[in-house]
Amino acid sequence: MFYVYVLQSTVKKDEIYTGYTKDLKNRLEKHNKGDVKHTSKYSPWIVSTYIAFDSQTSALDFEKYLKSGSGRVFLRKRLISLCGRVA
């Protein structure tokens, strides 16, 4: 399985990060250890939401979409708000 995930900072609630991985648990550990430069400033992180894909191509395409302008709007309005986190 391939995962597209959205993390939310526990220290700055409006800070989110979107990524892709094959091993979600390990990847979250790396974010929280400070091994990922982009996310080290706002750690620790929690998984706000994730979506599993059978296809690597589909996962990468969806991650790319979520990082686009309309994808960020969709993410905040539909994915995150449904989970009761960042609005």
C-alpha positions, 0 to 999 in steps of 0.5 A, a space after each residue: 500500500 501507498 499512503 498520502 498523509 496529512 500531519 498536524 503540528 501539536 505546537 502550532 495547530 494551523 500548521 499542516 504537512 502533506 506527504 507520501 510514504 509506504 510506511 506511515 508509522 516509520 515516516 511519522 517517527 522520522 517527522 517527530 525525531 526531526 529527521 525531516 528538515 521541513 517539519 522539524 520546526 513544528 514537531 511533534 506531529 500527529 496524523 490528521 488523515 491518511 488515504 491508502 492507494 494500491 498504486 504508487 502512481 495514484 498516490 503520488 498524483 493525489 499528493 501532488 494535487 493536495 499540494 496545489 492551490 485547489 488541493 489545499 482548499 479541498 484539504 482544509 475544507 473537506 478532509 481535515 474539517 471532517 476529522 475535526 481538526 484544523 479548520 
